[in-house]
Amino acid sequence: MKNGMHSPVRLTLIYDPLCGWCYGATPSLRRLAQEPGVTMDLAPSGLFAGAGVRPMDDHFAEHAWSNDQRIAALTEQVFSQRYRDYVLADRSSSLDSGPAVMALTAVRHTAPESELAALEAIQSARYVAGRDVTNYDVLAEILHEIGLGAAAASVAMREPELLDAAIARMVEGRKLLRSVNAHGVPTLILHEHAALRVISTSLLYGRVEDLLHQIRSATRRAG
């Protein structure tokens, strides 16, 4: 394979759907997932779920917007004025990624091959369209719009089993994060037989070719 990996590559992305830096890394992750021989598993960490939920107050909104401008300059990802006006300025909502993780878990159960696309759709809905992706009904609409009707129906019904599965995924995501001595998201992990290697996060925001080269080199050494 001229452009693809020379041997099968297994990656795990630890992320949070409301993390701006995760959104900034999405173009590189999409390209990586399209490489022949690459499989990428998504592992939500629950950074902004459970005990991590926080109110959308003035201080956090200002901090988030400042960070977002750094991410936009680095990656050219869009953080729109609608996002600033309708998401960051909404004092009635909280920063809570639990519902989005539940939506992505519904996709994992019904159309696992579409989970990265669903994550992208949720990110775009928030950061570009300024929609409230902490709202289950909005999340169900987003999934329906991209043709994931079965997942949308599960989210709309708030199935208890789905919530339990989402919580279990976040527990496992945090456990995996600790196992590689990483603390933030996104964290990209390369599985090397029985070992785990963290790929430098900075590579997610640079040239995709450099990211691919690093993974190829690590794979050759492991082989």
C-alpha positions as a printed NumPy array, in Angstrom:
array([[  0.   ,   0.   ,   0.   ],
       [  1.71 ,   3.16 ,  -1.153],
       [ -0.095,   5.607,   1.138],
       [ -1.624,   3.26 ,   3.682],
       [ -0.197,   1.434,   6.65 ],
       [  1.954,  -1.621,   5.87 ],
       [  0.405,  -3.671,   8.664],
       [ -2.869,  -3.411,  10.592],
       [ -2.898,  -0.506,  13.042],
       [ -5.194,  -0.273,  16.024],
       [ -5.744,   3.126,  17.636],
       [ -7.912,   4.36 ,  20.478],
       [ -8.927,   7.994,  20.784],
       [ -9.799,   9.19 ,  24.289],
       [-11.927,  12.306,  23.916],
       [-14.822,  14.384,  25.173],
       [-17.473,  15.558,  22.674],
       [-17.551,  19.063,  24.232],
       [-13.766,  19.481,  24.259],
       [-12.658,  22.231,  21.875],
       [ -9.223,  20.688,  21.41 ],
       [-10.867,  17.392,  20.422],
       [-12.889,  19.3  ,  17.821],
       [ -9.683,  20.902,  16.579],
       [ -8.145,  17.466,  16.068],
       [-11.109,  16.087,  14.11 ],
       [ -9.753,  16.731,  10.561],
       [ -6.573,  14.789,  11.337],
       [ -8.535,  11.999,  12.987],
       [-10.889,  11.733,  10.01 ],
       [ -7.959,  11.455,   7.626],
       [ -6.288,   8.899,   9.86 ],
       [ -9.432,   6.776,  10.105],
       [ -9.599,   6.674,   6.292],
       [ -6.144,   5.117,   5.987],
       [ -6.18 ,   1.494,   4.775],
       [ -5.406,  -0.905,   7.591],
       [ -6.301,   1.523,  10.378],
       [ -9.023,   0.877,  12.949],
       [ -9.862,   3.593,  15.45 ],
       [-11.905,   3.044,  18.578],
       [-13.499,   5.988,  20.384],
       [-13.327,   6.101,  24.176],
       [-15.127,   8.984,  25.907],
       [-13.464,  10.161,  29.112],
       [-16.423,  12.005,  30.615],
       [-14.28 ,  15.11 ,  31.154],
       [-17.39 ,  17.289,  31.302],
       [-19.822,  14.654,  32.583],
       [-20.814,  13.606,  36.087],
       [-18.554,  15.397,  38.544],
       [-17.071,  17.333,  35.607],
       [-20.31 ,  19.16 ,  34.742],
       [-20.018,  22.887,  35.307],
       [-22.245,  25.942,  34.834],
       [-21.794,  28.097,  31.765],
       [-20.91 ,  31.271,  33.651],
       [-19.213,  34.437,  32.402],
       [-15.761,  33.391,  33.536],
       [-15.845,  29.992,  31.857],
       [-17.425,  31.385,  28.668],
       [-14.625,  33.945,  28.355],
       [-11.986,  31.302,  29.031],
       [-13.541,  28.915,  26.486],
       [-13.788,  31.56 ,  23.754],
       [-10.139,  32.562,  24.263],
       [ -9.057,  28.916,  23.972],
       [-11.3  ,  28.432,  20.956],
       [ -9.561,  31.262,  19.109],
       [ -6.212,  29.58 ,  19.703],
       [ -7.587,  26.305,  18.358],
       [ -9.089,  28.041,  15.328],
       [ -5.77 ,  29.73 ,  14.501],
       [ -3.936,  26.429,  14.788],
       [ -6.381,  24.192,  12.929],
       [ -8.7  ,  26.459,  10.881],
       [-11.692,  24.792,  12.514],
       [-14.712,  27.113,  12.751],
       [-15.948,  28.51 ,  16.059],
       [-18.821,  30.658,  14.858],
       [-20.467,  33.772,  16.239],
       [-23.647,  31.716,  16.588],
       [-21.777,  29.385,  18.914],
       [-20.625,  32.35 ,  20.964],
       [-24.084,  33.946,  21.031],
       [-26.248,  30.86 ,  21.562],
       [-24.007,  28.407,  23.426],
       [-21.425,  30.342,  25.406],
       [-23.914,  33.103,  26.245],
       [-26.63 ,  30.718,  27.478],
       [-26.645,  30.991,  31.271],
       [-29.529,  28.521,  31.579],
       [-27.408,  25.583,  30.43 ],
       [-24.415,  23.718,  31.808],
       [-21.323,  22.281,  30.205],
       [-22.432,  18.634,  30.331],
       [-21.131,  16.093,  27.834],
       [-23.101,  13.204,  29.338],
       [-26.012,  13.489,  26.872],
       [-23.646,  13.619,  23.869],
       [-21.769,  10.547,  25.122],
       [-25.11 ,   8.8  ,  25.473],
       [-25.965,   9.741,  21.862],
       [-22.627,   8.433,  20.617],
       [-23.116,   5.233,  22.592],
       [-26.457,   4.785,  20.829],
       [-24.603,   5.067,  17.517],
       [-22.006,   2.575,  18.711],
       [-24.78 ,   0.07 ,  19.447],
       [-26.66 ,   0.546,  16.173],
       [-24.164,   1.731,  13.539],
       [-20.627,   1.509,  14.997],
       [-18.993,   2.376,  11.701],
       [-20.661,   5.824,  11.896],
       [-19.507,   6.834,  15.381],
       [-16.747,   9.198,  14.22 ],
       [-19.145,  10.801,  11.716],
       [-21.709,  11.237,  14.494],
       [-19.076,  12.862,  16.72 ],
       [-18.235,  15.266,  13.897],
       [-21.92 ,  16.083,  13.395],
       [-22.376,  16.83 ,  17.105],
       [-19.245,  18.982,  17.172],
       [-20.35 ,  20.91 ,  14.083],
       [-23.825,  21.413,  15.522],
       [-22.284,  23.016,  18.605],
       [-19.341,  24.986,  17.278],
       [-20.698,  26.026,  13.881],
       [-24.508,  26.002,  14.1  ],
       [-24.68 ,  27.057,  17.756],
       [-27.076,  24.276,  18.773],
       [-27.468,  22.985,  22.319],
       [-25.919,  19.514,  22.244],
       [-26.553,  19.049,  25.957],
       [-30.227,  18.63 ,  25.036],
       [-31.388,  15.071,  24.277],
       [-34.018,  16.2  ,  21.777],
       [-31.457,  18.236,  19.837],
       [-29.071,  15.279,  19.828],
       [-31.821,  12.998,  18.526],
       [-32.497,  15.519,  15.738],
       [-28.807,  15.618,  14.78 ],
       [-28.586,  11.829,  14.559],
       [-31.791,  11.684,  12.523],
       [-30.416,  14.326,  10.136],
       [-27.37 ,  12.197,   9.325],
       [-29.432,   9.068,   8.74 ],
       [-28.972,   7.347,  12.101],
       [-32.647,   6.828,  12.87 ],
       [-32.262,   3.864,  15.221],
       [-29.757,   5.717,  17.392],
       [-31.934,   8.835,  17.313],
       [-34.917,   6.851,  18.57 ],
       [-32.895,   5.407,  21.464],
       [-31.741,   8.873,  22.505],
       [-35.233,  10.332,  22.229],
       [-36.549,   7.621,  24.575],
       [-33.693,   8.136,  27.095],
       [-33.362,   4.382,  27.462],
       [-31.976,   3.517,  30.95 ],
       [-29.796,   0.768,  29.476],
       [-28.236,   3.316,  27.146],
       [-27.386,   5.623,  30.039],
       [-25.776,   2.716,  31.911],
       [-23.726,   1.817,  28.833],
       [-22.586,   5.425,  28.394],
       [-21.477,   5.615,  32.025],
       [-19.588,   2.335,  31.677],
       [-17.778,   3.655,  28.602],
       [-16.677,   6.79 ,  30.45 ],
       [-15.419,   4.725,  33.375],
       [-13.356,   2.622,  30.969],
       [-12.126,   5.714,  29.147],
       [-10.813,   7.257,  32.37 ],
       [ -9.235,   3.942,  33.348],
       [ -7.423,   3.767,  30.004],
       [ -6.266,   7.375,  30.373],
       [ -4.739,   6.581,  33.768],
       [ -3.116,   3.413,  32.465],
       [ -0.98 ,   5.435,  30.024],
       [ -0.291,   8.212,  32.567],
       [ -2.152,  10.759,  30.469],
       [ -4.377,  13.433,  31.937],
       [ -6.09 ,  15.384,  29.172],
       [ -8.017,  14.88 ,  25.979],
       [ -7.633,  14.256,  23.162],
       [ -5.221,  11.397,  23.791],
       [ -4.441,   9.076,  20.885],
       [ -3.133,   5.633,  21.806],
       [ -1.412,   3.149,  19.518],
       [ -1.835,  -0.507,  20.478],
       [  1.48 ,  -2.324,  20.041],
       [  0.704,  -5.987,  20.718],
       [  0.305,  -6.01 ,  24.519],
       [  1.75 ,  -2.508,  24.978],
       [  0.198,   0.945,  24.612],
       [  1.968,   3.977,  23.173],
       [  0.657,   7.548,  23.414],
       [  1.044,   9.474,  20.163],
       [  2.206,  13.044,  20.729],
       [ -0.866,  15.269,  20.933],
       [  0.894,  18.049,  19.037],
       [  0.868,  15.835,  15.938],
       [ -2.938,  16.011,  15.882],
       [ -2.73 ,  19.721,  15.029],
       [  0.041,  19.682,  12.475],
       [  0.593,  18.051,   9.104],
       [ -1.295,  14.777,   8.827],
       [  1.703,  13.317,   7.   ],
       [  3.81 ,  13.801,  10.147],
       [  1.186,  12.028,  12.242],
       [  1.081,   9.141,   9.788],
       [  4.874,   8.941,   9.711],
       [  5.035,   8.728,  13.504],
       [  2.47 ,   5.917,  13.592],
       [  4.19 ,   4.031,  10.751],
       [  7.558,   4.324,  12.502],
       [  6.14 ,   3.099,  15.806],
       [  4.421,   0.203,  14.039],
       [  7.639,  -0.848,  12.3  ],
       [  9.574,  -0.773,  15.581],
       [  6.89 ,  -2.839,  17.306],
       [  6.934,  -5.37 ,  14.484]])
